[in-house]
Amino acid sequence: MFEDIPSFAQKNSEGFCFWVKATPKAAKNRIGSWVDGAMGQKMLKVYVTAPPADNLANLAIIEILADYFHKPKSKVQIVSGLTTREKRIQVFS
């Protein structure tokens, strides 16, 4: 299990999960600031250069977050929001 769960995440039996708000076709790949989601939850803004077509933006988000958390890409999964900008992410321990 993780010893240092990020403050924005919710711990669960598999690791932790959190919300992101995706911005595809950005100027560069990066993690941004906090924004409020449609349901009032705090979301981590993630910018990717990839377009949303053909799942490319989702793959880029997984890659950026895996690098950010120092995890293999197989340990980061989008559990909801595959076709929307607001996504629920699970990071496995």
N, CA, C and O atoms as a CHARMM CRD file, in Angstrom:
* protein
*
  372
    1    1 MET  N      0.84000  -1.19700   0.00000 PROA 1      0.00000
    2    1 MET  CA     0.00000   0.00000   0.00000 PROA 1      0.00000
    3    1 MET  C      0.87300   1.24500   0.00000 PROA 1      0.00000
    4    1 MET  O      2.06400   1.19200   0.30800 PROA 1      0.00000
    5    2 PHE  N      0.26400   2.34800  -0.34700 PROA 2      0.00000
    6    2 PHE  CA     0.96700   3.62200  -0.34400 PROA 2      0.00000
    7    2 PHE  C      1.11100   4.14300   1.07500 PROA 2      0.00000
    8    2 PHE  O      0.17100   4.08300   1.86600 PROA 2      0.00000
    9    3 GLU  N      2.28000   4.64800   1.38800 PROA 3      0.00000
   10    3 GLU  CA     2.46300   5.31000   2.67100 PROA 3      0.00000
   11    3 GLU  C      2.01700   6.76600   2.57400 PROA 3      0.00000
   12    3 GLU  O      1.46200   7.31600   3.52500 PROA 3      0.00000
   13    4 ASP  N      2.26000   7.38200   1.42900 PROA 4      0.00000
   14    4 ASP  CA     1.95500   8.80100   1.23900 PROA 4      0.00000
   15    4 ASP  C      0.84000   8.96500   0.22100 PROA 4      0.00000
   16    4 ASP  O      1.10000   9.13600  -0.97000 PROA 4      0.00000
   17    5 ILE  N     -0.39700   8.91500   0.68700 PROA 5      0.00000
   18    5 ILE  CA    -1.54000   9.14900  -0.19000 PROA 5      0.00000
   19    5 ILE  C     -1.64600  10.65000  -0.41700 PROA 5      0.00000
   20    5 ILE  O     -1.64400  11.41200   0.55100 PROA 5      0.00000
   21    6 PRO  N     -1.73800  11.10300  -1.67700 PROA 6      0.00000
   22    6 PRO  CA    -1.88800  12.54200  -1.90700 PROA 6      0.00000
   23    6 PRO  C     -3.13800  13.08600  -1.22400 PROA 6      0.00000
   24    6 PRO  O     -4.13500  12.37700  -1.08800 PROA 6      0.00000
   25    7 SER  N     -3.08200  14.34000  -0.79800 PROA 7      0.00000
   26    7 SER  CA    -4.19500  14.93900  -0.05400 PROA 7      0.00000
   27    7 SER  C     -5.48400  15.00400  -0.87100 PROA 7      0.00000
   28    7 SER  O     -6.57400  15.05100  -0.30100 PROA 7      0.00000
   29    8 PHE  N     -5.37000  15.00600  -2.18800 PROA 8      0.00000
   30    8 PHE  CA    -6.55300  15.10600  -3.04900 PROA 8      0.00000
   31    8 PHE  C     -7.18800  13.74800  -3.33400 PROA 8      0.00000
   32    8 PHE  O     -8.23000  13.68800  -3.98600 PROA 8      0.00000
   33    9 ALA  N     -6.59100  12.67000  -2.86800 PROA 9      0.00000
   34    9 ALA  CA    -7.05500  11.32500  -3.20500 PROA 9      0.00000
   35    9 ALA  C     -7.83800  10.69000  -2.06500 PROA 9      0.00000
   36    9 ALA  O     -7.73300  11.09400  -0.90700 PROA 9      0.00000
   37   10 GLN  N     -8.62700   9.68500  -2.42900 PROA 10     0.00000
   38   10 GLN  CA    -9.36500   8.89600  -1.45600 PROA 10     0.00000
   39   10 GLN  C     -8.76000   7.49300  -1.44000 PROA 10     0.00000
   40   10 GLN  O     -8.71400   6.81300  -2.46500 PROA 10     0.00000
   41   11 LYS  N     -8.30800   7.07900  -0.28500 PROA 11     0.00000
   42   11 LYS  CA    -7.70300   5.76000  -0.12500 PROA 11     0.00000
   43   11 LYS  C     -8.78100   4.69400  -0.26200 PROA 11     0.00000
   44   11 LYS  O     -9.90700   4.88100   0.20100 PROA 11     0.00000
   45   12 ASN  N     -8.44000   3.58700  -0.89100 PROA 12     0.00000
   46   12 ASN  CA    -9.33600   2.43400  -0.96000 PROA 12     0.00000
   47   12 ASN  C     -8.50800   1.16200  -0.84300 PROA 12     0.00000
   48   12 ASN  O     -7.28700   1.23300  -0.70500 PROA 12     0.00000
   49   13 SER  N     -9.14600   0.01500  -0.89400 PROA 13     0.00000
   50   13 SER  CA    -8.45100  -1.25000  -0.67200 PROA 13     0.00000
   51   13 SER  C     -7.43300  -1.58000  -1.76700 PROA 13     0.00000
   52   13 SER  O     -6.54700  -2.40900  -1.55900 PROA 13     0.00000
   53   14 GLU  N     -7.55400  -0.94000  -2.92400 PROA 14     0.00000
   54   14 GLU  CA    -6.65700  -1.23600  -4.04800 PROA 14     0.00000
   55   14 GLU  C     -5.53900  -0.20900  -4.21400 PROA 14     0.00000
   56   14 GLU  O     -4.61900  -0.42700  -5.00200 PROA 14     0.00000
   57   15 GLY  N     -5.60100   0.89000  -3.49700 PROA 15     0.00000
   58   15 GLY  CA    -4.64000   1.98200  -3.62800 PROA 15     0.00000
   59   15 GLY  C     -5.32800   3.28200  -3.29500 PROA 15     0.00000
   60   15 GLY  O     -5.69400   3.51900  -2.14400 PROA 15     0.00000
   61   16 PHE  N     -5.51100   4.13800  -4.30500 PROA 16     0.00000
   62   16 PHE  CA    -6.27400   5.36800  -4.10500 PROA 16     0.00000
   63   16 PHE  C     -6.87000   5.83300  -5.41900 PROA 16     0.00000
   64   16 PHE  O     -6.42000   5.43900  -6.49400 PROA 16     0.00000
   65   17 CYS  N     -7.89600   6.68300  -5.32000 PROA 17     0.00000
   66   17 CYS  CA    -8.54600   7.21000  -6.50800 PROA 17     0.00000
   67   17 CYS  C     -8.77300   8.71100  -6.33600 PROA 17     0.00000
   68   17 CYS  O     -8.76600   9.23600  -5.22300 PROA 17     0.00000
   69   18 PHE  N     -8.97300   9.38400  -7.46800 PROA 18     0.00000
   70   18 PHE  CA    -9.20100  10.82500  -7.47000 PROA 18     0.00000
   71   18 PHE  C     -9.79500  11.21600  -8.82100 PROA 18     0.00000
   72   18 PHE  O     -9.86000  10.40000  -9.74000 PROA 18     0.00000
   73   19 TRP  N    -10.22400  12.46200  -8.92800 PROA 19     0.00000
   74   19 TRP  CA   -10.82100  12.99500 -10.15500 PROA 19     0.00000
   75   19 TRP  C     -9.82000  13.86600 -10.89800 PROA 19     0.00000
   76   19 TRP  O     -9.01900  14.57100 -10.28500 PROA 19     0.00000
   77   20 VAL  N     -9.87400  13.80900 -12.22900 PROA 20     0.00000
   78   20 VAL  CA    -9.11200  14.74100 -13.05900 PROA 20     0.00000
   79   20 VAL  C    -10.05600  15.39500 -14.05600 PROA 20     0.00000
   80   20 VAL  O    -11.08600  14.83200 -14.42800 PROA 20     0.00000
   81   21 LYS  N     -9.68300  16.58800 -14.47700 PROA 21     0.00000
   82   21 LYS  CA   -10.38400  17.26500 -15.56900 PROA 21     0.00000
   83   21 LYS  C     -9.37700  17.36400 -16.70500 PROA 21     0.00000
   84   21 LYS  O     -8.34100  18.01500 -16.56700 PROA 21     0.00000
   85   22 ALA  N     -9.67500  16.72800 -17.81000 PROA 22     0.00000
   86   22 ALA  CA    -8.75700  16.63300 -18.93900 PROA 22     0.00000
   87   22 ALA  C     -8.94100  17.78300 -19.92400 PROA 22     0.00000
   88   22 ALA  O    -10.06100  18.21700 -20.19300 PROA 22     0.00000
   89   23 THR  N     -7.83000  18.26100 -20.44800 PROA 23     0.00000
   90   23 THR  CA    -7.83900  19.22700 -21.53900 PROA 23     0.00000
   91   23 THR  C     -6.99800  18.65500 -22.67500 PROA 23     0.00000
   92   23 THR  O     -5.77200  18.75200 -22.64600 PROA 23     0.00000
   93   24 PRO  N     -7.65500  18.05200 -23.68700 PROA 24     0.00000
   94   24 PRO  CA    -6.90300  17.51700 -24.83000 PROA 24     0.00000
   95   24 PRO  C     -6.47100  18.63700 -25.77300 PROA 24     0.00000
   96   24 PRO  O     -6.96400  19.76300 -25.69400 PROA 24     0.00000
   97   25 LYS  N     -5.55100  18.30800 -26.65500 PROA 25     0.00000
   98   25 LYS  CA    -5.02000  19.24100 -27.66900 PROA 25     0.00000
   99   25 LYS  C     -4.42100  20.49300 -27.02700 PROA 25     0.00000
  100   25 LYS  O     -4.54800  21.59000 -27.57100 PROA 25     0.00000
  101   26 ALA  N     -3.77300  20.33500 -25.87700 PROA 26     0.00000
  102   26 ALA  CA    -3.11200  21.44400 -25.19800 PROA 26     0.00000
  103   26 ALA  C     -1.75400  21.71200 -25.85700 PROA 26     0.00000
  104   26 ALA  O     -1.28600  20.92100 -26.67600 PROA 26     0.00000
  105   27 ALA  N     -1.13200  22.82800 -25.49200 PROA 27     0.00000
  106   27 ALA  CA     0.17200  23.18000 -26.04500 PROA 27     0.00000
  107   27 ALA  C      1.26600  22.21700 -25.59300 PROA 27     0.00000
  108   27 ALA  O      2.18400  21.91100 -26.35400 PROA 27     0.00000
  109   28 LYS  N      1.16400  21.73600 -24.33800 PROA 28     0.00000
  110   28 LYS  CA     2.13900  20.75400 -23.84600 PROA 28     0.00000
  111   28 LYS  C      1.50100  19.88800 -22.77700 PROA 28     0.00000
  112   28 LYS  O      0.50700  20.27600 -22.16300 PROA 28     0.00000
  113   29 ASN  N      2.07700  18.71000 -22.55600 PROA 29     0.00000
  114   29 ASN  CA     1.60700  17.80700 -21.51000 PROA 29     0.00000
  115   29 ASN  C      2.03800  18.35000 -20.15900 PROA 29     0.00000
  116   29 ASN  O      3.21300  18.65200 -19.95000 PROA 29     0.00000
  117   30 ARG  N      1.07600  18.47500 -19.23500 PROA 30     0.00000
  118   30 ARG  CA     1.42100  18.94600 -17.89700 PROA 30     0.00000
  119   30 ARG  C      0.25500  18.72500 -16.94600 PROA 30     0.00000
  120   30 ARG  O     -0.88800  18.52400 -17.35600 PROA 30     0.00000
  121   31 ILE  N      0.58300  18.76900 -15.67200 PROA 31     0.00000
  122   31 ILE  CA    -0.43500  18.72200 -14.62400 PROA 31     0.00000
  123   31 ILE  C     -0.62700  20.14500 -14.14000 PROA 31     0.00000
  124   31 ILE  O      0.33900  20.84400 -13.83500 PROA 31     0.00000
  125   32 GLY  N     -1.87400  20.56700 -14.07000 PROA 32     0.00000
  126   32 GLY  CA    -2.19600  21.93800 -13.71000 PROA 32     0.00000
  127   32 GLY  C     -2.65700  22.07400 -12.27400 PROA 32     0.00000
  128   32 GLY  O     -2.24200  21.32900 -11.38600 PROA 32     0.00000
  129   33 SER  N     -3.52000  23.04000 -12.07400 PROA 33     0.00000
  130   33 SER  CA    -4.00500  23.36000 -10.73300 PROA 33     0.00000
  131   33 SER  C     -5.32300  22.64000 -10.45300 PROA 33     0.00000
  132   33 SER  O     -5.74300  21.76300 -11.20800 PROA 33     0.00000
  133   34 TRP  N     -5.95900  23.02800  -9.35700 PROA 34     0.00000
  134   34 TRP  CA    -7.23400  22.46100  -8.95200 PROA 34     0.00000
  135   34 TRP  C     -8.38700  23.21000  -9.58200 PROA 34     0.00000
  136   34 TRP  O     -8.33000  24.42700  -9.75600 PROA 34     0.00000
  137   35 VAL  N     -9.42500  22.48600  -9.92200 PROA 35     0.00000
  138   35 VAL  CA   -10.67200  23.08100 -10.39600 PROA 35     0.00000
  139   35 VAL  C    -11.81900  22.36200  -9.69100 PROA 35     0.00000
  140   35 VAL  O    -11.64400  21.26100  -9.16700 PROA 35     0.00000
  141   36 ASP  N    -12.98300  22.98900  -9.68200 PROA 36     0.00000
  142   36 ASP  CA   -14.17400  22.36500  -9.11400 PROA 36     0.00000
  143   36 ASP  C    -14.91500  21.61400 -10.20600 PROA 36     0.00000
  144   36 ASP  O    -15.12100  22.13700 -11.30100 PROA 36     0.00000
  145   37 GLY  N    -15.31200  20.38700  -9.90500 PROA 37     0.00000
  146   37 GLY  CA   -16.05600  19.57700 -10.84900 PROA 37     0.00000
  147   37 GLY  C    -17.53300  19.90100 -10.82900 PROA 37     0.00000
  148   37 GLY  O    -17.99400  20.68500  -9.99900 PROA 37     0.00000
  149   38 ALA  N    -18.27500  19.29800 -11.74200 PROA 38     0.00000
  150   38 ALA  CA   -19.71100  19.52900 -11.87300 PROA 38     0.00000
  151   38 ALA  C    -20.47800  19.09700 -10.62300 PROA 38     0.00000
  152   38 ALA  O    -21.53600  19.64800 -10.31700 PROA 38     0.00000
  153   39 MET  N    -19.94100  18.11100  -9.90400 PROA 39     0.00000
  154   39 MET  CA   -20.62000  17.62100  -8.69600 PROA 39     0.00000
  155   39 MET  C    -19.98800  18.18900  -7.42900 PROA 39     0.00000
  156   39 MET  O    -20.22900  17.67700  -6.33600 PROA 39     0.00000
  157   40 GLY  N    -19.18400  19.24000  -7.56600 PROA 40     0.00000
  158   40 GLY  CA   -18.59100  19.89300  -6.40900 PROA 40     0.00000
  159   40 GLY  C    -17.28700  19.29400  -5.91800 PROA 40     0.00000
  160   40 GLY  O    -16.71000  19.78500  -4.94900 PROA 40     0.00000
  161   41 GLN  N    -16.81200  18.23700  -6.57200 PROA 41     0.00000
  162   41 GLN  CA   -15.56800  17.60600  -6.14400 PROA 41     0.00000
  163   41 GLN  C    -14.35600  18.39000  -6.67000 PROA 41     0.00000
  164   41 GLN  O    -14.43300  19.04900  -7.70600 PROA 41     0.00000
  165   42 LYS  N    -13.24900  18.30600  -5.94700 PROA 42     0.00000
  166   42 LYS  CA   -12.01000  18.91000  -6.40900 PROA 42     0.00000
  167   42 LYS  C    -11.40200  17.99900  -7.46900 PROA 42     0.00000
  168   42 LYS  O    -11.37800  16.77700  -7.31900 PROA 42     0.00000
  169   43 MET  N    -10.91300  18.61200  -8.53900 PROA 43     0.00000
  170   43 MET  CA   -10.34600  17.85100  -9.64100 PROA 43     0.00000
  171   43 MET  C     -8.97000  18.39200  -9.98300 PROA 43     0.00000
  172   43 MET  O     -8.74000  19.60100  -9.96100 PROA 43     0.00000
  173   44 LEU  N     -8.07100  17.49600 -10.29600 PROA 44     0.00000
  174   44 LEU  CA    -6.73900  17.85900 -10.73400 PROA 44     0.00000
  175   44 LEU  C     -6.78500  18.06900 -12.24000 PROA 44     0.00000
  176   44 LEU  O     -7.20700  17.18100 -12.98100 PROA 44     0.00000
  177   45 LYS  N     -6.35800  19.22300 -12.68900 PROA 45     0.00000
  178   45 LYS  CA    -6.39300  19.54200 -14.11700 PROA 45     0.00000
  179   45 LYS  C     -5.18900  18.88500 -14.79800 PROA 45     0.00000
  180   45 LYS  O     -4.05700  19.03800 -14.34100 PROA 45     0.00000
  181   46 VAL  N     -5.43400  18.15600 -15.89100 PROA 46     0.00000
  182   46 VAL  CA    -4.37700  17.49300 -16.64400 PROA 46     0.00000
  183   46 VAL  C     -4.49700  17.91400 -18.10500 PROA 46     0.00000
  184   46 VAL  O     -5.54300  17.73900 -18.72900 PROA 46     0.00000
  185   47 TYR  N     -3.41500  18.46800 -18.63800 PROA 47     0.00000
  186   47 TYR  CA    -3.35800  18.92400 -20.02700 PROA 47     0.00000
  187   47 TYR  C     -2.54900  17.92400 -20.84600 PROA 47     0.00000
  188   47 TYR  O     -1.46200  17.51500 -20.43700 PROA 47     0.00000
  189   48 VAL  N     -3.07900  17.53300 -22.00200 PROA 48     0.00000
  190   48 VAL  CA    -2.35200  16.62300 -22.89000 PROA 48     0.00000
  191   48 VAL  C     -2.39000  17.16300 -24.31800 PROA 48     0.00000
  192   48 VAL  O     -3.36600  17.78600 -24.73400 PROA 48     0.00000
  193   49 THR  N     -1.32500  16.91600 -25.04800 PROA 49     0.00000
  194   49 THR  CA    -1.25000  17.38600 -26.43500 PROA 49     0.00000
  195   49 THR  C     -2.05600  16.49600 -27.37500 PROA 49     0.00000
  196   49 THR  O     -2.40400  16.91600 -28.47900 PROA 49     0.00000
  197   50 ALA  N     -2.34800  15.29600 -26.95700 PROA 50     0.00000
  198   50 ALA  CA    -3.06900  14.33600 -27.79200 PROA 50     0.00000
  199   50 ALA  C     -4.52100  14.76100 -28.00100 PROA 50     0.00000
  200   50 ALA  O     -5.12400  15.37200 -27.11900 PROA 50     0.00000
  201   51 PRO  N     -5.08000  14.43700 -29.16900 PROA 51     0.00000
  202   51 PRO  CA    -6.49900  14.71200 -29.40600 PROA 51     0.00000
  203   51 PRO  C     -7.36200  13.65800 -28.70900 PROA 51     0.00000
  204   51 PRO  O     -6.87200  12.57900 -28.37500 PROA 51     0.00000
  205   52 PRO  N     -8.64200  13.96400 -28.48900 PROA 52     0.00000
  206   52 PRO  CA    -9.50900  12.99700 -27.82300 PROA 52     0.00000
  207   52 PRO  C     -9.88900  11.79400 -28.69300 PROA 52     0.00000
  208   52 PRO  O    -10.39500  10.79500 -28.18200 PROA 52     0.00000
  209   53 ALA  N     -9.65200  11.88400 -29.97900 PROA 53     0.00000
  210   53 ALA  CA   -10.03200  10.80700 -30.89800 PROA 53     0.00000
  211   53 ALA  C     -9.18100   9.55600 -30.66600 PROA 53     0.00000
  212   53 ALA  O     -8.01900   9.64300 -30.27000 PROA 53     0.00000
  213   54 ASP  N     -9.77900   8.40700 -30.91900 PROA 54     0.00000
  214   54 ASP  CA    -9.09600   7.10900 -30.86400 PROA 54     0.00000
  215   54 ASP  C     -8.44900   6.82100 -29.51400 PROA 54     0.00000
  216   54 ASP  O     -7.44700   6.10800 -29.45500 PROA 54     0.00000
  217   55 ASN  N     -8.99300   7.35400 -28.44400 PROA 55     0.00000
  218   55 ASN  CA    -8.51900   7.09700 -27.07700 PROA 55     0.00000
  219   55 ASN  C     -7.11200   7.66000 -26.81200 PROA 55     0.00000
  220   55 ASN  O     -6.51200   7.33400 -25.78800 PROA 55     0.00000
  221   56 LEU  N     -6.58900   8.47500 -27.68900 PROA 56     0.00000
  222   56 LEU  CA    -5.22700   8.98400 -27.54700 PROA 56     0.00000
  223   56 LEU  C     -5.05600   9.87400 -26.32400 PROA 56     0.00000
  224   56 LEU  O     -4.04000   9.78400 -25.63600 PROA 56     0.00000
  225   57 ALA  N     -6.03000  10.72900 -26.04200 PROA 57     0.00000
  226   57 ALA  CA    -5.93400  11.60500 -24.86600 PROA 57     0.00000
  227   57 ALA  C     -5.95100  10.78000 -23.58100 PROA 57     0.00000
  228   57 ALA  O     -5.19400  11.07400 -22.65600 PROA 57     0.00000
  229   58 ASN  N     -6.79100   9.76300 -23.50600 PROA 58     0.00000
  230   58 ASN  CA    -6.84100   8.91300 -22.31000 PROA 58     0.00000
  231   58 ASN  C     -5.50300   8.21500 -22.08100 PROA 58     0.00000
  232   58 ASN  O     -5.02900   8.13100 -20.94800 PROA 58     0.00000
  233   59 LEU  N     -4.90300   7.72100 -23.14600 PROA 59     0.00000
  234   59 LEU  CA    -3.60500   7.06200 -23.01700 PROA 59     0.00000
  235   59 LEU  C     -2.53700   8.04100 -22.54400 PROA 59     0.00000
  236   59 LEU  O     -1.67600   7.68700 -21.73900 PROA 59     0.00000
  237   60 ALA  N     -2.59500   9.26600 -23.04100 PROA 60     0.00000
  238   60 ALA  CA    -1.63500  10.29400 -22.62200 PROA 60     0.00000
  239   60 ALA  C     -1.83100  10.65700 -21.15100 PROA 60     0.00000
  240   60 ALA  O     -0.85400  10.86300 -20.43100 PROA 60     0.00000
  241   61 ILE  N     -3.07100  10.73700 -20.70300 PROA 61     0.00000
  242   61 ILE  CA    -3.35900  11.03200 -19.29000 PROA 61     0.00000
  243   61 ILE  C     -2.78000   9.94700 -18.39400 PROA 61     0.00000
  244   61 ILE  O     -2.16500  10.24900 -17.37200 PROA 61     0.00000
  245   62 ILE  N     -2.97000   8.69900 -18.76600 PROA 62     0.00000
  246   62 ILE  CA    -2.42000   7.58700 -17.99100 PROA 62     0.00000
  247   62 ILE  C     -0.90000   7.68800 -17.92500 PROA 62     0.00000
  248   62 ILE  O     -0.30600   7.48600 -16.86600 PROA 62     0.00000
  249   63 GLU  N     -0.27800   7.99700 -19.04600 PROA 63     0.00000
  250   63 GLU  CA     1.18100   8.11100 -19.09000 PROA 63     0.00000
  251   63 GLU  C      1.69500   9.24000 -18.18700 PROA 63     0.00000
  252   63 GLU  O      2.66300   9.05600 -17.44800 PROA 63     0.00000
  253   64 ILE  N      1.05100  10.39400 -18.24900 PROA 64     0.00000
  254   64 ILE  CA     1.46000  11.54000 -17.42800 PROA 64     0.00000
  255   64 ILE  C      1.29300  11.22900 -15.93900 PROA 64     0.00000
  256   64 ILE  O      2.18600  11.50800 -15.14000 PROA 64     0.00000
  257   65 LEU  N      0.15200  10.65300 -15.57300 PROA 65     0.00000
  258   65 LEU  CA    -0.10300  10.35100 -14.17000 PROA 65     0.00000
  259   65 LEU  C      0.81000   9.24100 -13.64900 PROA 65     0.00000
  260   65 LEU  O      1.24100   9.28900 -12.49700 PROA 65     0.00000
  261   66 ALA  N      1.10400   8.25600 -14.47200 PROA 66     0.00000
  262   66 ALA  CA     2.02500   7.19100 -14.07000 PROA 66     0.00000
  263   66 ALA  C      3.40400   7.77900 -13.77500 PROA 66     0.00000
  264   66 ALA  O      4.04900   7.40300 -12.79700 PROA 66     0.00000
  265   67 ASP  N      3.84200   8.68400 -14.61000 PROA 67     0.00000
  266   67 ASP  CA     5.12300   9.34300 -14.38700 PROA 67     0.00000
  267   67 ASP  C      5.07900  10.19300 -13.11100 PROA 67     0.00000
  268   67 ASP  O      6.02500  10.18600 -12.32400 PROA 67     0.00000
  269   68 TYR  N      3.98900  10.91700 -12.91400 PROA 68     0.00000
  270   68 TYR  CA     3.82500  11.78600 -11.74600 PROA 68     0.00000
  271   68 TYR  C      3.88600  10.98900 -10.43600 PROA 68     0.00000
  272   68 TYR  O      4.49400  11.43600  -9.46300 PROA 68     0.00000
  273   69 PHE  N      3.25700   9.81100 -10.41700 PROA 69     0.00000
  274   69 PHE  CA     3.22100   8.98000  -9.21300 PROA 69     0.00000
  275   69 PHE  C      4.34300   7.94600  -9.16700 PROA 69     0.00000
  276   69 PHE  O      4.40500   7.14800  -8.23100 PROA 69     0.00000
  277   70 HSD  N      5.22500   7.94700 -10.16000 PROA 70     0.00000
  278   70 HSD  CA     6.34700   7.00800 -10.23300 PROA 70     0.00000
  279   70 HSD  C      5.85300   5.55900 -10.20000 PROA 70     0.00000
  280   70 HSD  O      6.35200   4.72000  -9.45000 PROA 70     0.00000
  281   71 LYS  N      4.86300   5.30700 -11.03500 PROA 71     0.00000
  282   71 LYS  CA     4.25900   3.98300 -11.13500 PROA 71     0.00000
  283   71 LYS  C      4.29700   3.53500 -12.59400 PROA 71     0.00000
  284   71 LYS  O      4.35000   4.37700 -13.49000 PROA 71     0.00000
  285   72 PRO  N      4.27200   2.22600 -12.85100 PROA 72     0.00000
  286   72 PRO  CA     4.11100   1.77500 -14.23600 PROA 72     0.00000
  287   72 PRO  C      2.71400   2.13000 -14.73700 PROA 72     0.00000
  288   72 PRO  O      1.77500   2.24300 -13.94900 PROA 72     0.00000
  289   73 LYS  N      2.58500   2.30300 -16.03300 PROA 73     0.00000
  290   73 LYS  CA     1.28500   2.66300 -16.61100 PROA 73     0.00000
  291   73 LYS  C      0.20400   1.63800 -16.28400 PROA 73     0.00000
  292   73 LYS  O     -0.97500   1.98400 -16.21600 PROA 73     0.00000
  293   74 SER  N      0.58800   0.40200 -16.08400 PROA 74     0.00000
  294   74 SER  CA    -0.38200  -0.64500 -15.75500 PROA 74     0.00000
  295   74 SER  C     -1.02400  -0.44300 -14.37800 PROA 74     0.00000
  296   74 SER  O     -2.04600  -1.06100 -14.08300 PROA 74     0.00000
  297   75 LYS  N     -0.44300   0.40800 -13.53800 PROA 75     0.00000
  298   75 LYS  CA    -0.97600   0.66500 -12.19100 PROA 75     0.00000
  299   75 LYS  C     -1.89200   1.89300 -12.14800 PROA 75     0.00000
  300   75 LYS  O     -2.38200   2.25700 -11.07900 PROA 75     0.00000
  301   76 VAL  N     -2.12900   2.53500 -13.29900 PROA 76     0.00000
  302   76 VAL  CA    -3.00600   3.71200 -13.37400 PROA 76     0.00000
  303   76 VAL  C     -4.13500   3.38900 -14.35300 PROA 76     0.00000
  304   76 VAL  O     -3.88800   2.98100 -15.48800 PROA 76     0.00000
  305   77 GLN  N     -5.36600   3.57400 -13.90200 PROA 77     0.00000
  306   77 GLN  CA    -6.51200   3.20700 -14.73300 PROA 77     0.00000
  307   77 GLN  C     -7.59300   4.27800 -14.65600 PROA 77     0.00000
  308   77 GLN  O     -7.85400   4.83000 -13.58800 PROA 77     0.00000
  309   78 ILE  N     -8.21800   4.56700 -15.79100 PROA 78     0.00000
  310   78 ILE  CA    -9.39200   5.43300 -15.81800 PROA 78     0.00000
  311   78 ILE  C    -10.59200   4.53000 -15.55200 PROA 78     0.00000
  312   78 ILE  O    -10.89900   3.64900 -16.35500 PROA 78     0.00000
  313   79 VAL  N    -11.27400   4.74900 -14.42200 PROA 79     0.00000
  314   79 VAL  CA   -12.38400   3.87500 -14.05600 PROA 79     0.00000
  315   79 VAL  C    -13.74200   4.42800 -14.46900 PROA 79     0.00000
  316   79 VAL  O    -14.71700   3.68100 -14.54300 PROA 79     0.00000
  317   80 SER  N    -13.81500   5.72400 -14.73800 PROA 80     0.00000
  318   80 SER  CA   -15.03600   6.29400 -15.29900 PROA 80     0.00000
  319   80 SER  C    -14.68800   7.56900 -16.04600 PROA 80     0.00000
  320   80 SER  O    -13.69800   8.23300 -15.73800 PROA 80     0.00000
  321   81 GLY  N    -15.50900   7.90400 -17.02900 PROA 81     0.00000
  322   81 GLY  CA   -15.29600   9.12100 -17.79700 PROA 81     0.00000
  323   81 GLY  C    -14.43300   8.94000 -19.03000 PROA 81     0.00000
  324   81 GLY  O    -13.76000   9.88000 -19.45400 PROA 81     0.00000
  325   82 LEU  N    -14.43900   7.75900 -19.61000 PROA 82     0.00000
  326   82 LEU  CA   -13.60600   7.51600 -20.79400 PROA 82     0.00000
  327   82 LEU  C    -13.93400   8.44500 -21.95500 PROA 82     0.00000
  328   82 LEU  O    -13.05400   8.75100 -22.75900 PROA 82     0.00000
  329   83 THR  N    -15.17800   8.89900 -22.06200 PROA 83     0.00000
  330   83 THR  CA   -15.56600   9.75400 -23.18900 PROA 83     0.00000
  331   83 THR  C    -15.90500  11.17900 -22.75900 PROA 83     0.00000
  332   83 THR  O    -16.46700  11.94600 -23.54000 PROA 83     0.00000
  333   84 THR  N    -15.56400  11.53700 -21.51500 PROA 84     0.00000
  334   84 THR  CA   -15.82200  12.89400 -21.04100 PROA 84     0.00000
  335   84 THR  C    -14.52600  13.51300 -20.53600 PROA 84     0.00000
  336   84 THR  O    -13.51100  12.82800 -20.41700 PROA 84     0.00000
  337   85 ARG  N    -14.55900  14.79900 -20.24200 PROA 85     0.00000
  338   85 ARG  CA   -13.37500  15.47900 -19.71600 PROA 85     0.00000
  339   85 ARG  C    -13.15200  15.19600 -18.23200 PROA 85     0.00000
  340   85 ARG  O    -12.01600  15.24500 -17.76000 PROA 85     0.00000
  341   86 GLU  N    -14.20800  14.90500 -17.49900 PROA 86     0.00000
  342   86 GLU  CA   -14.08900  14.59500 -16.07900 PROA 86     0.00000
  343   86 GLU  C    -13.93100  13.08900 -15.91800 PROA 86     0.00000
  344   86 GLU  O    -14.80100  12.31700 -16.32100 PROA 86     0.00000
  345   87 LYS  N    -12.80800  12.67800 -15.32300 PROA 87     0.00000
  346   87 LYS  CA   -12.45800  11.26800 -15.24900 PROA 87     0.00000
  347   87 LYS  C    -12.11600  10.86700 -13.82400 PROA 87     0.00000
  348   87 LYS  O    -11.51300  11.64100 -13.08000 PROA 87     0.00000
  349   88 ARG  N    -12.49700   9.67400 -13.45500 PROA 88     0.00000
  350   88 ARG  CA   -12.13400   9.10100 -12.15600 PROA 88     0.00000
  351   88 ARG  C    -10.94000   8.18300 -12.40200 PROA 88     0.00000
  352   88 ARG  O    -10.98800   7.29000 -13.24700 PROA 88     0.00000
  353   89 ILE  N     -9.87300   8.42000 -11.65100 PROA 89     0.00000
  354   89 ILE  CA    -8.62100   7.67600 -11.82800 PROA 89     0.00000
  355   89 ILE  C     -8.37800   6.79000 -10.61800 PROA 89     0.00000
  356   89 ILE  O     -8.57000   7.21700  -9.48000 PROA 89     0.00000
  357   90 GLN  N     -7.96100   5.56500 -10.86400 PROA 90     0.00000
  358   90 GLN  CA    -7.53900   4.64300  -9.80900 PROA 90     0.00000
  359   90 GLN  C     -6.05300   4.38900  -9.97100 PROA 90     0.00000
  360   90 GLN  O     -5.58600   4.05000 -11.05800 PROA 90     0.00000
  361   91 VAL  N     -5.31400   4.55500  -8.88400 PROA 91     0.00000
  362   91 VAL  CA    -3.89900   4.20200  -8.85200 PROA 91     0.00000
  363   91 VAL  C     -3.77200   3.00000  -7.92500 PROA 91     0.00000
  364   91 VAL  O     -4.11800   3.06700  -6.74600 PROA 91     0.00000
  365   92 PHE  N     -3.26900   1.89900  -8.47800 PROA 92     0.00000
  366   92 PHE  CA    -3.15400   0.66100  -7.72000 PROA 92     0.00000
  367   92 PHE  C     -1.81800   0.60500  -6.98700 PROA 92     0.00000
  368   92 PHE  O     -0.80000   1.09700  -7.47600 PROA 92     0.00000
  369   93 SER  N     -1.84500  -0.00400  -5.80700 PROA 93     0.00000
  370   93 SER  CA    -0.61000  -0.13900  -5.03000 PROA 93     0.00000
  371   93 SER  C      0.19400  -1.31800  -5.51300 PROA 93     0.00000
  372   93 SER  O      1.26900  -1.59300  -4.98000 PROA 93     0.00000
